Amino acid sequence: MSVAMLLGGGLCRVDAMLVNVALLAVAALIGVSPLVWVILHSSAG
């Protein structure tokens, strides 16, 4: 029982970490993509 609870807690922690990493990645993409777009257009122009 305790082992299953520990595994469940570990999975929950891993899920939380993955969610945090995913949110950070999305935020980074949202913050960086306009810069990349501007750089590409300024260099092309």
Secondary structure, 3 states (H helix, E strand, C coil): CHHHHHHHHHHHHHHHHHHHHHHHHHHHHHHHHHHHHHHHHHHHC
